[in-house]
């Protein structure tokens, strides 16, 4: 009996194949890259400093989800399994704002990253950040975190990695920034908003957007175009939405 895997395969065109995870992450076979977007560490602390009552421990929740994501790497299909050191790539907005850079948050993230780099499924984990708009305001992460910094677009194999969705000649763009969700409708005016992966037509608009990975980020309904493909996240599963998305 084949063990169940949380990874959903998505082939956008020949040579553009990836696997989608219900956390909102995407795995790029061939370049051993694990993509996440919009972590927004320190967002809750930033809001609290402005006097806005928001939940505690959002950074801890996001870090726990990152650890669980690494736990699921061994369940990748054998043909897609990593061949070398795993690259964890944040597609922008690692940190939320300068006022959210509390000592407690920075130390918690540093400790968690050190543990992840010793994770048995990803020994020697390499950390990358494609700078986003919030990173410009919050500043780069501390140098001792060991994060390699990139401006967009960062070319990696057949992909162009960005924060803000945009086209890049000769590559399929994978980005974040929009925190996309799709709206599923049912009888009696039922509406269900689910985070989603949103991929443009590879021939006409080769740009894909990952859902926000952070625990305290919000969502924005997408406005899909003909030919777009959408995978919705529901619980611990990722499923393609027949006929695209509803915004």
C-alpha positions in Angstrom: 0.0 0.0 0.0 1.4 3.4 -1.1 1.8 5.9 1.8 -0.3 9.0 1.4 1.7 12.1 0.5 0.7 15.7 1.2 2.4 16.9 -2.0 0.2 17.7 -5.0 2.0 17.7 -8.4 1.4 20.6 -10.7 2.8 20.7 -14.3 2.4 24.1 -15.8 4.1 23.3 -19.1 7.0 21.0 -20.2 9.9 21.8 -18.0 7.8 23.7 -15.4 6.8 21.1 -12.8 6.5 21.6 -9.1 4.9 20.1 -6.1 2.5 21.9 -3.8 2.1 21.5 0.0 -0.9 22.3 2.1 1.2 24.7 4.2 1.4 27.0 1.2 5.0 25.9 0.2 6.1 24.7 -3.2 8.9 22.3 -4.0 11.0 22.7 -7.2 12.5 19.4 -8.3 15.9 19.6 -10.0 17.0 22.7 -8.1 16.2 21.3 -4.6 14.4 24.5 -3.7 11.6 24.8 -1.1 9.6 28.0 -1.6 7.6 29.9 1.0 6.2 33.4 0.7 5.2 36.2 3.1 6.2 35.0 6.6 5.9 38.5 8.1 7.8 37.7 11.3 7.2 40.4 13.9 3.9 41.6 12.4 1.9 40.9 15.6 4.5 42.7 17.7 4.4 45.6 15.3 0.6 45.9 15.7 0.8 45.6 19.5 3.3 48.5 19.6 0.7 50.6 17.8 -1.8 49.7 20.5 -3.8 47.2 18.4 -4.8 44.1 20.3 -3.8 41.1 18.2 -3.0 37.4 19.1 0.3 36.4 20.7 2.7 33.7 19.4 2.1 34.2 15.6 5.9 33.9 15.0 5.9 30.6 16.9 3.1 29.3 14.9 4.9 30.1 11.6 8.1 28.5 12.9 6.3 25.3 13.9 4.8 25.1 10.4 8.2 25.4 8.9 9.5 22.6 11.0 6.5 20.4 10.0 7.2 21.3 6.4 10.7 19.9 6.7 9.2 16.8 8.3 7.3 16.2 5.1 10.3 16.3 2.8 10.9 12.5 3.0 7.3 12.0 1.6 8.2 13.6 -1.7 8.0 11.2 -4.7 11.3 9.5 -5.3 11.8 11.2 -8.7 11.4 14.6 -7.0 13.5 13.9 -3.9 16.4 16.3 -3.1 19.7 15.3 -4.6 21.8 17.8 -2.6 21.4 20.5 0.0 17.9 21.8 0.3 17.5 25.5 -0.4 14.7 27.2 1.6 13.7 30.3 -0.3 11.5 33.0 1.1 9.7 34.9 -1.7 9.8 38.2 0.2 8.5 39.7 3.4 10.5 37.6 5.8 10.2 40.5 8.4 7.2 42.7 8.6 8.4 46.1 9.9 11.3 47.7 11.8 9.2 48.2 14.9 8.4 44.5 15.0 12.1 43.5 15.3 11.9 42.7 19.0 14.8 40.9 20.7 12.4 38.0 21.7 11.3 37.5 18.1 14.8 37.7 16.6 16.2 35.2 19.0 13.3 32.8 18.5 13.7 32.9 14.7 17.5 32.4 15.0 17.2 29.4 17.3 14.6 27.8 15.1 16.7 28.3 11.9 19.7 26.7 13.6 17.6 23.7 14.5 16.2 23.5 10.9 19.7 23.5 9.5 20.3 20.3 11.5 17.0 18.7 10.5 17.7 15.1 9.3 15.6 15.7 6.2 17.5 18.8 5.2 21.1 18.7 6.6 23.0 21.8 5.6 19.8 23.7 4.8 20.6 26.8 2.8 18.6 29.9 3.5 17.6 32.5 0.9 15.5 35.7 0.8 14.2 37.4 -2.3 13.7 40.8 -0.9 10.1 42.1 -0.8 8.5 45.5 0.0 8.2 44.8 3.7 11.9 43.7 3.8 12.9 47.1 2.4 11.2 48.8 5.3 12.1 46.3 8.0 15.7 45.9 6.9 17.7 42.8 6.1 17.7 39.9 8.6 20.7 39.8 11.0 23.8 38.6 9.3 24.3 35.8 11.8 21.1 34.1 10.5 23.1 33.2 7.5 20.4 34.2 5.0 21.6 34.8 1.4 20.0 37.9 0.0 18.7 38.4 -3.6 16.9 41.1 -5.5 14.1 40.1 -7.8 14.0 38.4 -10.2 16.4 35.7 -9.0 16.9 33.1 -11.7 17.0 29.5 -10.5 16.9 26.9 -13.2 13.9 27.5 -15.4 12.2 29.7 -12.8 12.4 33.4 -11.9 11.8 34.0 -8.2 10.2 37.3 -7.2 8.3 38.9 -4.4 5.9 41.0 -6.5 4.2 39.2 -9.4 5.8 40.3 -12.7 6.9 38.7 -16.0 10.5 37.8 -16.7 11.6 36.9 -20.3 12.3 33.2 -20.8 11.2 32.0 -17.4 8.1 31.2 -15.4 7.9 33.5 -12.4 7.0 32.3 -8.9 6.1 35.1 -6.5 4.2 36.0 -3.4 2.9 39.4 -2.2 -0.8 39.0 -3.0 -1.7 36.5 -0.3 -4.2 34.9 -2.7 -7.4 33.0 -1.9 -10.2 31.6 -3.9 -13.9 31.7 -3.1 -15.9 28.5 -3.5 -19.6 28.8 -3.6 -22.3 26.4 -2.6 -26.1 26.3 -2.3 -28.0 28.7 -0.1 -25.4 31.4 -0.8 -22.7 29.5 0.9 -19.2 30.9 0.4 -15.9 29.5 1.5 -12.6 31.3 1.2 -9.5 29.1 0.9 -5.9 30.1 0.5 -4.7 29.0 -3.0 -1.8 28.7 -5.4 -2.6 30.8 -8.5 -0.8 30.1 -11.8 -1.1 32.1 -15.0 -1.2 30.5 -18.4 2.3 29.4 -19.3 2.0 30.6 -22.9 0.5 34.0 -22.2 1.1 35.0 -18.6 3.8 32.8 -17.0 3.4 34.1 -13.5 2.4 32.1 -10.4 1.6 33.3 -6.9 2.0 31.3 -3.7 -0.3 31.8 -0.7 1.0 33.5 2.4 2.9 31.1 4.6 2.8 33.3 7.8 0.4 32.6 10.6 -0.9 36.1 10.8 -1.2 37.5 7.3 -4.7 37.7 5.9 -5.9 36.8 2.4 -7.1 38.6 -0.8 -9.5 37.0 -3.4 -8.0 36.5 -6.8 -9.3 37.7 -10.1 -8.5 34.8 -12.4 -8.1 35.0 -16.2 -9.0 32.4 -18.8 -6.3 29.7 -18.9 -5.3 30.3 -15.3 -5.0 27.3 -13.0 -5.8 27.3 -9.3 -5.0 24.8 -6.5 -7.0 25.5 -3.2 -5.8 24.4 0.2 -8.3 22.8 2.5 -7.0 21.4 5.8 -4.2 19.0 5.0 -4.9 18.7 1.3 -4.2 20.6 -1.9 -6.7 20.2 -4.8 -7.0 21.8 -8.2 -10.2 23.9 -8.6 -12.0 22.7 -11.8 -12.3 25.5 -14.3 -10.0 27.8 -12.4 -10.9 30.2 -9.6 -13.7 32.3 -8.4 -12.9 35.6 -6.8 
